[in-house]
Amino acid sequence: MGWNSWNKFAGKVDDSAVRNIADAMVSSGMKQAGYVYVNIDDTWEGPRDAQGNITSNLKFPDMKALADYVHAKGLKIGIYSSPGPKTCAGYEGSYGHEEQDAKTFAAWGIDYLKYDWCSASRIYKNEEMRAVYQKMGDALKKPGRPMVYSLCQYGIDDVWKWGATVGGNLWRTTGDISDNWRSLERIGFRQFDIAQFGAPGHWNDPDMLEIGNGGMSADEYRTHMSLWALLAAPLLAGNDLREMSDETKSILTNAEVIAVDQDADGKPVKRISDSAASEVVAVRPLRAGSFAVGLFNRGEPTQGDQCEVGLTRHHGKGLARARSLET
Ligand code: GLA
């Protein structure tokens, strides 16, 4: 659980934004709710120095000092790179400098690396992808600083089948999410068939949260959170934590929904409704013999009181209610 800069800030992320977000993570109650990682996405990278060491650009004058600041708040810090020569936004990637960069990240105090395929597709064939991700997976182990390893290659080559073997702790299963219902629906409801590949230590990642970014209704954002929780997906908030509405905060910090997401057994969710139907019923076994049940109505007409009564009776406030069930 944590936050990532990309969805809201994209190229505008800088040192002061990251510090402010770390402050807000604590003051808003997000840290208390379980969010830990403050992850800098693309556009922090500067040129390499004469020895080939990666540097940060002018937006990030001192990465080590920034990491110290984030750590002093009791939080952890993440960074981003690519196995290719350039990142997706055209900044310096780790190609040919994998071990050197892993060492630099460790020396800065980094706790998490998102490693994004991007321009690697110009250098390598898809068949070489596993070895390429393995290379950084091995490099991250050498400096002796534990780092979460996040694979970002959009689900190519069924990454869920091999992501853990190259050291991955999470792997993106899809292309990029955007802040609208179509995108959320297309990504979120296509994850059920691969749920079995997630387990404690290595998870399917259907991309970061858009909750609070303004492009969807509160019901749609509740659906986002509920669905990601059922999927045991990483919860990486993607909004500006400095200016959250109470509604956004209550969705992101809903303790019962988070408990479903973070259930220690990490058992996979199963869709039990007909896969062609617009109603989705999904069940996830939890520790201690209980179950989380998700009821989602993706159709236009209201699907009635019966569902709501069922949800209320058996699960109380356990899951934020799905879209039109609210009405
Ligand atoms: C890709 C990734 C995104 C983000 C951008 C940054 O599109 O999938 O999550 O990291 O690159 O350039």
Boltz pocket constraint, residues with backbone or C-beta under 6 A from the ligand:
constraints:
  - pocket:
      binder: B
      contacts: [[A, 6], [A, 41], [A, 42], [A, 87], [A, 88], [A, 89], [A, 116], [A, 152], [A, 175], [A, 176]]
      max_distance: 6.0
